[in-house]
Every structure is written in C-alpha cells, then in structure tokens.
Amino acid sequence: MPICLFDSLDILEDTHFDWFAWFEEHLWMPIGRDSRMLLVFAARKEMKRFQQFEVRRRLKRWQVLPFKTDEVTAQLKQERRVAEAELVGNILYPYSFGHPYATWRLGEGLAALTPAAQPIDERVARQFEKDFADLLGTVIEWWLNHVNWDVRRRLLAAATLRHFHIRALQMFLAETENNDDLRAEPDSYFQDIIKSMLGTDLTFWSQIHHGYIIDPTVRKIINRWLLLTDADEYDRRHRSAKDLYVRLIRESQPLSATYIIAAIYHDAMRAKARAGGDTPWSVIVPTVTAYLDPVTSRLDLEGVTTLQEETSEMMNCGITGRVLPGVD
C-alpha cells in the first residue's frame, strides 16, 4: 500500500488555491478513490478543504491527532533525558496535550519539584495539582506575553468556546463579564476584538465550523488551567456557553449542526469535570436529548451527516481525556 505524504497544505490552499485545486482534481482525488492507496496530509493549523461536506462524500477520512502519550514520552527521553519518561509522559499529557513547548516546560517544572531521592509516581504527581496550575500559567503567559491586557482578557474568556462568530462572542463576553453595555455595542466593536485576536496567531477562521477558533491545543491548556485554579468559574463558563448555543439552536434558520455539537461539547465538559475523569456517553445523553429532539428535524442533509458523524465518534470513544471528535 503506497503512502503519499503532503506537508503544510493549508499554506498552499491559502496562497495558491488554483494550484491546490489542480492537485485535488488531477492527483489527490484519483489516488484517494483507489482502495490500495493512503494519502496523509499534514497542516500547521487545519485542513479546511478536506473538512468540507462535498470532499467528505468522495473520500473516507480519518483525523490523526498530532501528539499522543507515546510521542510525549519520546520527547521527554530525547530532550529532557527523563529516566521515568513513560510514567512522566502519562502524567504530563493531560496537562500539555502533547504541545512540545508545554510538555518541555512542564517536564522541567515537574523535575524541579521532585527531590532527586524521591521517585516520580502517581501519588507524588497528585500532590502537584497547584504546582501544575502554576506551571500551566507560565506556559499561557509565554504564549500571551506580547498581547495587550484587553485582548488577553477576551482571548482567555473565548477559549471556553469551541468556535464563535461575532454574535456568539458578543453574547458570551457580555455574560462572562456581566456587562450589559457589551450587548449594545455594534458589530464593528467585536470585529475589532476578533481582528486583534487574529493578530496573536492563536486565533484563526475555521471553514468547517464557519466561525473563528482559538488554536485547539492552546484552548485546551487554558481550560485545564482554569479548571485547576477555579473549578466553579470553569463550570459557570461552560454552562453559559451551553445556554448560548441552545438559544442559537432555537433561533437559527436554517439550523446549523455545529450549534448542536457545540452544546453537546459544553455539556460534556461540565460532566467530565464533575466526574473528575472519563465520562461515558450514557451520562451525557439525558442532558442533551431535551433540546436535541425538537430541532433535529430542521437539519438539512449535510447537517444530519455532520451530526451523525460526530455523535457516533463520541459514543464510540466516550467523552474521555482525549480530544473530542471535531474539536480540532
């Protein structure tokens, strides 16, 4: 089975779409329809074109996450020379989500916190919840040290959301900041906020979600940090986000499946935090059926397909510490 690897295609798609379209029509699609071939595409942000419905109908696709625990372990062995790399990798992964810089900083911090005579084990790791929170804070600070305070505050708040457009951001910030004045601000005010967030390289437009998203790994680390430092605020933000998307579900014409998936996501994050770990799909179902049943009949074919794909993956893997399907 030949494997063809194409690197950083999002750059080609953004800068030379005519070239990209030629490759797609004359090379990738004919190859992809051959059951003996496997195409591997790598991108620095996301593969927008290959997330679209028309392409998903023609090609069977799998999204491969960029880092897993074994890769974190390999990184620790190579860069940090950690003797207990496998154990430390398993401890670090839920906090770093495999991000190279975060893994490196957390590994360095964990080694400094552990006396040389005291081996790192799960019991020791559990003692470091506060210290991990501080370490995550330094990682986030490094990402945001060139961002002015106003933009930083909004970016940290918006990191709760899987994706957002102007109205969703307006509603969410007004709720989280308890600021009624924000509800009266014109769209241009929030366009300026988003423009400033885009300038950080941590926020970008997502074609599949038809909205803006914060870099998924950065977002997950910010959320983990918030959960460690203020669990009540973490729950409040996800509850506010769920309520926001439930409202958008009821109001939207035509209905977007991404709103439904977002509402499920925020319910799942709250349930997972309350459970203190992995949360089976059966725990999530009762909390979402009440607002799903009345509206799913309004979905078009693409919306039904998207919803079926993502909820099927959720049920197959459970709502676990791994990245939720479609979140990246």
N, C-alpha and C positions, 0 to 999 in steps of 0.2 A: 504494500500500500504506500505509494509515494506521498510524502507530506510536503506541501508548499507553504513556506513561511513568508508573510508580508509584514514589514515593520512600519509602525507610525503612520498608518494610512489616514488618520484624521488630519494630518498636516496636508497631505495631497488633496483630500476632499475639500478642505477649507481654501486652499490656494489655487488649485488647478482642477476644478471639477470636470472640465472637458476631458482631461486625461483620465481622471478617475472613472468617468462614465465609459470611456473606451475600454479600459481594463475590465470593468464589470461586464460589459456586453460581450466582448470578444475573448476574454480569458477566464475570469472567475466563475461566471455562471455556467459556461460549458463544462469546466472542470468540476464544479460543485455538483452538477447533476449526475456525475459518474460515481456510482456507489463504491468504486475502488479507491477514490481519492479523498483526502482530507486536507482542507485548507485551514491554516492557522493565521489569524490576523492579530497584530499587536498594535496598540494605540496608547498614547500618553494620557489621554483623557477618556474618550469613549468613542465607540464605533457608531456614529449616528446613522449612517446609511443602512447598516446591517441590522439596525433595530426596527426599521420601518416595516409596516404590515405587508406590503407587496413583496419585499425581499423574503420575509419570514414564510410566506406562502410557497416560495420557489426553492428555498434551501432549508434543510434541517440544521438548526444551530444549537450550540452549547456555549454558555458564557463561562469562561475559566477565570477564576479569581487570581490576581497577580501574586499573592503570597499566601502560604499555608504554614502550619506549625513546623513541618519538617524543613521548610526553607528558612524560617526564623532560626531554627536550630543550626542549620548550616552556616547562616550568617554569624551567629554567636561563636561558632567554632573558628571561623575564618578571621573575624575582626576582633573579637574580644578574648579569644583563647580561653573560653569558659570551660572548666573541667566537666561540670554537670550540665552541659549545653542542652541536652534533651529536656531535662526537668525544668531548667530555667526558661527554655523556649516555650514550654507548655504554660508556664506561669505568666510569661510576658505577653503571649499572643492576644489574649482577650483585652489587654490594655493598649497594645500598639497596633493591633490589626495588621501586623506584618509590615507596617510602614518602616522603611530602612532607618530613617533618622530617629523615629520614635523608639524603635527596637534598640538601636545603639545607645540612646540616652538612658532608657530605662534599664538596660543591661548594666551600663556603667553605674547608675544610681543604686541598683539592687546589690551589686558587688560591694559598693562603698558602705551600704547599710548593714551588710552581713560581716561580722567579725571573721577573720581568716580561720579561726579554730571552730567556728560554728557552721556546719554544712547547710546549704540551702535546701529546704524541703518544704512541703506544702504547709506545715504548721508555721514555719518561720515566715513564709510568704503571706499567710493570713494576718500576721502581725503588722504588715506594712501597708494596710489599706490607706491610712492617712499619708504615709510617705509616697505611695504610688500616686495619690491625688496631687501632691506637691510636684512630683516629677512630671506628671501629665501637664500640670500648669506651666512648667518651664518649657515643655515642648510646644504648647499652644502659644506661649509668649514669643518663642523664637519665630513661629510662623507669622505672628501678627505685629512684630516689633516695629515694622515700617508703616503700620496702618494708624491713622489718627483715631482718637478715642471714640468719636461719634460713629464712624464706620465700624470700628471694632465691636462696639456695643451691639449694633444692629446685626453684624455678622454672627456674633455669638448667639444671639436670640434666634436668628433664622436657621441656625444649624440644627434646630429641632425638626425642621420641615424636610421631608424627602425631596420636595420640589416646590416651587412657588412662582406665581405670576404677580403682577402689580397689585391686583385687588387682594389676593391672599396675603401678601406681605403686609399690606395696609391693615387688614383686619387683625392679623396675628400680632403685629407690633403694638397696635392700639390696645389689645387685650393684655399682652405680657407687660407692657409698660404702664397699664392702667391709665391711659392718656386719651381722653375723648377728643382732644384737639387734633390728634392724628387722623381721626375718622373724617375730619373736614378738610384735610389737606388735598390739593389737586393731584392728579396722576403724575404731573411733572415733578412734584416733590419726591415721590417714590422712584420715579425714573432716575433721578439724580442719585438717590441712595443706591439703587442697583448698579448704576454706572460706576460709582465709587467702589462697590464690592467687586465688580468685574475687574477693576484696576489692580486688585490684590493677586490675581491669578489663582485664587482659591474658589472663585465663583464663575460659572460659565453656563451657557444655554444648552439645554438638553432637548434634542429633537424628539426623542421617544416620549418624554414627559410633557412636551410642549410648554416648557417653563424653565426657570433657572434652577440650578442645583449648586450646592457647595460641594467641593471635592469630597467624594464619599468617605475616604479614609479620614480626612480631617474632620468631617462631620461626626463620624463615629467616635473618634477620640475626644472631641469636645463633649459629646453626650455622655461618654463614660466618665469623664472628669466631673461633669455636673452631677451625675448620679452618685459619685463618691463624696462630693463636697456638700450637696444639698438635695437629698432624695425627694423631699417634699416639693421643691421647685421643679425638679425633673418631672415628677408626676403631674404637676399643675400645667406645665408647658405642653406635655403630650396630650393631656385632657383638652386643653384649649385648642390644640391643633386638630384633634379628632372632631370636636364640636364645629370647628371651622369647615372641615371638609364634608361633614354631614349636612351643614347648611348649604354648601355649594352643590352637593348631590341633589338636594331638593329643588334648588333654584335653576340649575343648569339646563339649557335647551340648545342643542341636544346634550344628553348626558355623556360625560366623559368617564370611561372606565378607570382612568388614572385617579379620579377623586375617590372612587370606591376603594381602590387598592391603598391609597394614602390613608384613608380612615381605618382600614384593617391594620395597616402598619402601626399607626399610633396606638390603637387598642392593644396590639401585640407587645409593643414596647412597654406599656404600663403593666400588662400582665406578667411579662418576663421579669421586670424589676420587682414586682410584689412577690413573685415566686422565688426570687433570689437565684435564678439559674434558668435552665432549659424549661420551656413551657410548651406542652403538647398542643397540637392544633385543636383538640377537643375542648380545651379551656377557652380558646378564642371564639369558637363558633357561636355560643349563646350570646356573646356581647355584640356581634355584628349582624346576625340574621334579622334583627328587628328593623334595621334601616336598609338592609340589602333587599329583602323580599319585595317591598313596594315599588322599587325603582328599576330592578334589573330588566324588566320587560321593555324599558325605554332604550336599552342599548342597541346600537347597530351591530352588524356582523363583526366588524373589526373590534368593537368594544367587547363583545361576548368572547371572541377568540383571545384577546388580551387578558381578560378577567379569568377565563378558564386556565390559561397557561400559568399565570402567576399563582392562583389559588391552588392549582394542582401541585405545583412545586412546593408551596408552603405545607400542604398536607403530607407530601412525601417525606420532607426532611424535618418537619416540625418547626416551631419557632424557637430556634436554638441560638447559641452564641455565634454561629456563623452568620455571614451576611444574608439578609433576607433576599429572596429572588426579586430581581428588578430594582433593588435599591441602588446598585451601582450603575 
